[in-house]
Amino acid sequence: MMSRKIWRTVEARFEEVLCALALAVTASCILTQVVMRVIVSEAAPWAEEAAVYGMVLAIYMGASLGVRERAHLRVLLMVNALPHRLRVASIVLADVIWLAFLLVLLWQFAIFLELAFSRPYITPGLGVPKVWFQLFVPAGLGLMIVRMAQVYYRWLIRGDGELPL
């Protein structure tokens, strides 16, 4: 019983927590860079890289959050003018195209990761293999696919709303 409640909380807040942490890391690293340059007249070599990777994580988790909340930009003016069945069909078609695009991105990124793991590049500032940070991208893409499936589950199985918006 308790584990189900914990799972629901994690499932409901996962992207939000990761976005907040990633943005906190980004802001802290940028603040560190500014303070170091003003006070010591030198830069922290790791801070810029950590800020970039924090921002990348925040972007992909935010995109996944947008899928979960159906908050991505959609131009619905023409769609809303259609009859109900065509409205649903056009929204589903758009999501199928989007899903296909995400799957192509994942496939291409898998090819890239195979190369990246075979020839690791060590980041100069942090001193760790860059491929570990590059895993943020397929993780975010995969989470978008999972969230899209959840939206359609809620719409088809549970009957939440008349359209999968």
C-alpha positions as CSV (number, residue, x, y, z in Angstrom):
1,M,0.0,0.0,0.0
2,M,2.7,2.4,1.0
3,S,4.9,1.5,-2.0
4,R,2.0,2.3,-4.4
5,K,1.6,5.8,-2.8
6,I,5.4,6.4,-3.1
7,W,5.3,5.2,-6.7
8,R,2.4,7.6,-7.5
9,T,4.3,10.5,-5.9
10,V,7.5,9.7,-7.9
11,E,5.6,9.2,-11.1
12,A,3.7,12.5,-10.6
13,R,6.8,14.6,-9.7
14,F,9.8,12.9,-11.3
15,E,10.4,15.4,-14.1
16,E,9.6,18.4,-11.8
17,V,12.2,17.3,-9.2
18,L,14.8,16.6,-11.8
19,C,14.2,19.9,-13.6
20,A,14.4,21.8,-10.3
21,L,17.7,20.0,-9.4
22,A,19.2,20.5,-12.8
23,L,18.2,24.2,-12.8
24,A,19.6,24.6,-9.3
25,V,22.9,23.0,-10.5
26,T,23.0,25.3,-13.5
27,A,22.3,28.5,-11.5
28,S,24.8,27.5,-8.8
29,C,27.5,26.9,-11.4
30,I,26.9,30.2,-13.1
31,L,26.9,32.0,-9.8
32,T,30.2,30.2,-8.9
33,Q,31.7,31.3,-12.3
34,V,30.6,35.0,-11.7
35,V,31.9,35.1,-8.1
36,M,35.2,33.4,-9.1
37,R,35.8,35.8,-11.9
38,V,34.9,38.9,-9.8
39,I,36.7,38.0,-6.6
40,V,39.6,35.8,-7.8
41,S,39.8,36.9,-11.5
42,E,39.9,33.2,-12.5
43,A,37.3,30.8,-13.7
44,A,36.3,27.4,-12.3
45,P,37.0,25.0,-15.2
46,W,34.3,22.6,-14.2
47,A,31.5,25.2,-13.6
48,E,30.7,26.0,-17.2
49,E,30.5,22.3,-18.2
50,A,28.3,21.4,-15.2
51,A,26.0,24.4,-16.1
52,V,25.6,23.2,-19.7
53,Y,24.9,19.6,-18.7
54,G,22.4,20.8,-16.0
55,M,20.6,22.8,-18.6
56,V,20.5,19.9,-21.1
57,L,19.0,17.7,-18.4
58,A,16.5,20.4,-17.5
59,I,15.5,20.8,-21.2
60,Y,14.8,17.1,-21.7
61,M,13.0,16.6,-18.4
62,G,11.0,19.8,-19.2
63,A,10.0,18.4,-22.6
64,S,8.9,15.1,-20.9
65,L,6.9,17.2,-18.4
66,G,5.3,19.0,-21.3
67,V,4.2,15.7,-22.8
68,R,2.8,14.5,-19.5
69,E,0.8,17.7,-19.0
70,R,0.0,18.0,-22.8
71,A,1.6,21.5,-22.6
72,H,3.5,21.5,-25.9
73,L,2.6,24.1,-28.4
74,R,-0.2,23.0,-30.7
75,V,-2.0,25.0,-33.3
76,L,-5.6,23.9,-32.8
77,L,-7.5,26.6,-34.6
78,M,-8.1,24.5,-37.7
79,V,-8.4,21.3,-35.6
80,N,-11.2,22.7,-33.5
81,A,-13.1,23.7,-36.6
82,L,-13.3,20.0,-37.7
83,P,-16.0,17.5,-36.7
84,H,-15.3,15.5,-33.6
85,R,-14.1,12.4,-35.3
86,L,-11.7,14.3,-37.6
87,R,-10.5,16.3,-34.7
88,V,-9.5,13.2,-32.8
89,A,-8.0,11.6,-35.9
90,S,-5.9,14.7,-36.6
91,I,-4.6,14.8,-33.0
92,V,-3.8,11.1,-33.0
93,L,-2.1,11.4,-36.4
94,A,0.0,14.3,-35.2
95,D,1.0,12.2,-32.1
96,V,1.8,9.2,-34.2
97,I,4.1,11.3,-36.4
98,W,5.7,12.8,-33.3
99,L,6.2,9.3,-31.8
100,A,7.8,8.2,-35.1
101,F,10.1,11.2,-34.9
102,L,11.1,10.3,-31.3
103,L,11.8,6.7,-32.3
104,V,14.0,7.8,-35.2
105,L,15.9,10.1,-32.8
106,L,16.4,7.2,-30.3
107,W,17.6,4.9,-33.1
108,Q,20.1,7.5,-34.4
109,F,21.2,8.3,-30.9
110,A,21.8,4.6,-30.2
111,I,24.1,4.6,-33.2
112,F,25.9,7.6,-31.9
113,L,26.2,6.1,-28.4
114,E,27.8,3.0,-29.8
115,L,30.5,5.2,-31.3
116,A,30.7,7.4,-28.2
117,F,31.2,4.4,-25.9
118,S,33.8,2.9,-28.2
119,R,35.9,6.1,-28.3
120,P,35.3,7.9,-25.0
121,Y,36.0,11.6,-24.7
122,I,36.9,12.9,-21.2
123,T,35.5,16.3,-20.5
124,P,38.3,18.8,-19.7
125,G,36.5,20.6,-16.9
126,L,34.9,17.7,-15.0
127,G,37.3,14.9,-16.0
128,V,34.6,12.3,-16.7
129,P,33.5,10.6,-19.9
130,K,31.2,12.9,-21.8
131,V,29.0,9.9,-22.9
132,W,27.4,9.8,-19.4
133,F,26.0,13.3,-19.9
134,Q,25.0,12.5,-23.4
135,L,22.8,9.8,-22.0
136,F,20.4,12.6,-20.8
137,V,19.2,12.9,-24.4
138,P,17.9,9.3,-24.9
139,A,16.6,9.2,-21.4
140,G,14.6,12.3,-22.0
141,L,13.3,11.0,-25.4
142,G,12.4,7.6,-23.8
143,L,10.6,9.4,-21.0
144,M,8.6,11.4,-23.5
145,I,7.5,8.2,-25.2
146,V,6.5,6.8,-21.8
147,R,4.5,9.9,-21.0
148,M,2.8,9.9,-24.4
149,A,1.7,6.3,-23.7
150,Q,0.4,7.4,-20.3
151,V,-1.6,10.2,-21.9
152,Y,-3.2,7.8,-24.3
153,Y,-3.8,5.2,-21.5
154,R,-5.7,7.9,-19.5
155,W,-7.7,8.9,-22.6
156,L,-8.5,5.4,-24.0
157,I,-8.8,3.2,-20.9
158,R,-9.8,5.6,-18.2
159,G,-11.8,8.0,-20.4
160,D,-10.2,11.2,-19.2
161,G,-11.4,13.9,-21.5
162,E,-13.0,13.8,-24.9
163,L,-9.7,14.4,-26.8
164,P,-6.1,13.3,-26.1
165,L,-4.9,16.9,-25.7
